[in-house]
Amino acid sequence: MARIIDGEKKNLIGENVHKYRLQRRMSQQQLADKLETLAVYICRGSISRIEDRSRTVTDIETVGLAEVLGVSLDALFGR
């Protein structure tokens, strides 16, 4: 079944992923490498697309990103 996304932005967390990654002085590749240790496989290019909100993010990926970045899910969603 195809995913239906309204509008150009395909996720709600990309800007915060970018913000928290930079706060931790982590490159996109370093973030991808740390996610891999949790069995969450997102390549560097996909991290870039998440950050510019042109890629969707699964629930498993969202939990992994929050864990690696050391933030709550609420913080990742900007709450």
SEKELUM-477400 format. One record per residue (C-alpha): residue in three letters; x, y, z. Coordinates in steps of 0.02 Angstrom, whole numbers, padded with zeros to 5 digits, always signed. Example, Ala and Ser with C-alpha at 12.3 -4.5 7.8 and 13.67 -1.06 7.14 Angstrom:
<domars>
ALA+00615-00225+00390/SER+00684-00053+00357/
</domars>
This chain:
<domars>
MET+00000+00000+00000/ALA+00070+00170-00048/ARG+00097+00301+00084/ILE-00007+00457+00061/ILE+00079+00616+00117/ASP-00008+00783+00098/GLY+00109+00924+00049/GLU+00296+00935+00022/LYS+00355+00898+00199/LYS+00359+00712+00235/ASN+00400+00712+00421/LEU+00379+00818+00576/ILE+00548+00788+00658/GLY+00679+00831+00527/GLU+00719+01006+00588/ASN+00740+00944+00766/VAL+00849+00797+00712/HIS+00962+00924+00627/LYS+00962+01040+00778/TYR+01001+00905+00906/ARG+01132+00823+00794/LEU+01225+00988+00777/GLN+01210+01022+00965/ARG+01299+00856+00993/ARG+01431+00900+00863/MET+01390+00742+00768/SER+01405+00720+00581/GLN+01268+00637+00481/GLN+01383+00487+00457/GLN+01416+00475+00645/LEU+01228+00478+00677/ALA+01202+00341+00547/ASP+01342+00237+00627/LYS+01268+00255+00803/LEU+01095+00207+00739/GLU+01170+00050+00663/THR+01224-00008+00837/LEU+01038-00010+00881/ALA+00997-00108+00721/VAL+00918+00047+00645/TYR+00989+00061+00470/ILE+00980+00236+00398/CYS+01119+00287+00278/ARG+01199+00459+00283/GLY+01101+00514+00129/SER+00938+00465+00211/ILE+00986+00564+00367/SER+01005+00715+00253/ARG+00834+00685+00175/ILE+00755+00663+00347/GLU+00831+00829+00402/ASP+00766+00921+00249/ARG+00599+00833+00275/SER+00595+00753+00102/ARG+00593+00575+00174/THR+00468+00491+00287/VAL+00526+00417+00452/THR+00461+00254+00526/ASP+00414+00235+00708/ILE+00566+00123+00738/GLU+00681+00251+00658/THR+00603+00390+00763/VAL+00634+00295+00925/GLY+00813+00258+00872/LEU+00847+00440+00827/ALA+00780+00499+00996/GLU+00888+00371+01087/VAL+01049+00410+00993/LEU+01021+00598+01007/GLY+00981+00581+01193/VAL+00813+00668+01185/SER+00634+00619+01222/LEU+00511+00583+01084/ASP+00417+00739+01140/ALA+00574+00844+01115/LEU+00603+00767+00944/PHE+00426+00816+00896/GLY+00452+00991+00966/ARG+00332+00975+01111/
</domars>
